[in-house]
Amino acid sequence: MNPLKNQGANVWIFGSRARGDHQEYSDLDLMVSADIDISANR
């Protein structure tokens, strides 16, 4: 996550893993927000 933070992005985790009620195979829900284009394909 630090490389994204170093580019000015904010990263949030949400859903069952963030709440702590996830199951063994639950996915990880992330949201990334930035004021500039941080995509790898620029």
ChimeraX commands (.cxc) that place a marker at each C-alpha (Angstrom):
marker #1 position 0.00,0.00,0.00 radius 0.5
marker #1 position 2.89,2.40,0.58 radius 0.5
marker #1 position 3.70,2.75,-3.15 radius 0.5
marker #1 position 0.13,3.97,-3.69 radius 0.5
marker #1 position 0.30,6.27,-0.68 radius 0.5
marker #1 position 3.58,7.70,-1.96 radius 0.5
marker #1 position 1.74,8.65,-5.18 radius 0.5
marker #1 position -0.96,10.49,-3.24 radius 0.5
marker #1 position -3.61,7.76,-3.29 radius 0.5
marker #1 position -5.97,6.77,-0.51 radius 0.5
marker #1 position -6.76,3.06,-0.05 radius 0.5
marker #1 position -9.75,1.73,1.88 radius 0.5
marker #1 position -10.68,-1.82,2.80 radius 0.5
marker #1 position -14.37,-2.58,3.23 radius 0.5
marker #1 position -16.72,-5.52,3.42 radius 0.5
marker #1 position -16.58,-8.63,5.55 radius 0.5
marker #1 position -12.78,-8.68,5.99 radius 0.5
marker #1 position -12.81,-5.08,7.27 radius 0.5
marker #1 position -15.67,-5.91,9.65 radius 0.5
marker #1 position -13.96,-9.10,10.81 radius 0.5
marker #1 position -16.85,-11.44,9.96 radius 0.5
marker #1 position -15.29,-12.96,6.81 radius 0.5
marker #1 position -15.23,-16.61,5.83 radius 0.5
marker #1 position -12.12,-18.59,4.83 radius 0.5
marker #1 position -12.51,-17.84,1.10 radius 0.5
marker #1 position -13.95,-14.32,1.31 radius 0.5
marker #1 position -12.48,-11.82,-1.10 radius 0.5
marker #1 position -10.73,-8.60,-0.14 radius 0.5
marker #1 position -12.65,-5.46,-1.09 radius 0.5
marker #1 position -10.49,-2.40,-1.78 radius 0.5
marker #1 position -11.21,1.10,-3.02 radius 0.5
marker #1 position -8.40,3.30,-4.33 radius 0.5
marker #1 position -8.87,7.03,-4.83 radius 0.5
marker #1 position -6.40,9.59,-6.18 radius 0.5
marker #1 position -6.51,13.12,-7.56 radius 0.5
marker #1 position -4.09,12.17,-10.36 radius 0.5
marker #1 position -3.84,9.21,-12.77 radius 0.5
marker #1 position -1.94,6.48,-10.93 radius 0.5
marker #1 position -2.79,3.67,-13.33 radius 0.5
marker #1 position 0.04,1.48,-14.60 radius 0.5
marker #1 position -0.93,2.11,-18.25 radius 0.5
marker #1 position -0.23,5.81,-18.52 radius 0.5
marker link #1:1,2 radius 0.2
marker link #1:2,3 radius 0.2
marker link #1:3,4 radius 0.2
marker link #1:4,5 radius 0.2
marker link #1:5,6 radius 0.2
marker link #1:6,7 radius 0.2
marker link #1:7,8 radius 0.2
marker link #1:8,9 radius 0.2
marker link #1:9,10 radius 0.2
marker link #1:10,11 radius 0.2
marker link #1:11,12 radius 0.2
marker link #1:12,13 radius 0.2
marker link #1:13,14 radius 0.2
marker link #1:14,15 radius 0.2
marker link #1:15,16 radius 0.2
marker link #1:16,17 radius 0.2
marker link #1:17,18 radius 0.2
marker link #1:18,19 radius 0.2
marker link #1:19,20 radius 0.2
marker link #1:20,21 radius 0.2
marker link #1:21,22 radius 0.2
marker link #1:22,23 radius 0.2
marker link #1:23,24 radius 0.2
marker link #1:24,25 radius 0.2
marker link #1:25,26 radius 0.2
marker link #1:26,27 radius 0.2
marker link #1:27,28 radius 0.2
marker link #1:28,29 radius 0.2
marker link #1:29,30 radius 0.2
marker link #1:30,31 radius 0.2
marker link #1:31,32 radius 0.2
marker link #1:32,33 radius 0.2
marker link #1:33,34 radius 0.2
marker link #1:34,35 radius 0.2
marker link #1:35,36 radius 0.2
marker link #1:36,37 radius 0.2
marker link #1:37,38 radius 0.2
marker link #1:38,39 radius 0.2
marker link #1:39,40 radius 0.2
marker link #1:40,41 radius 0.2
marker link #1:41,42 radius 0.2
view
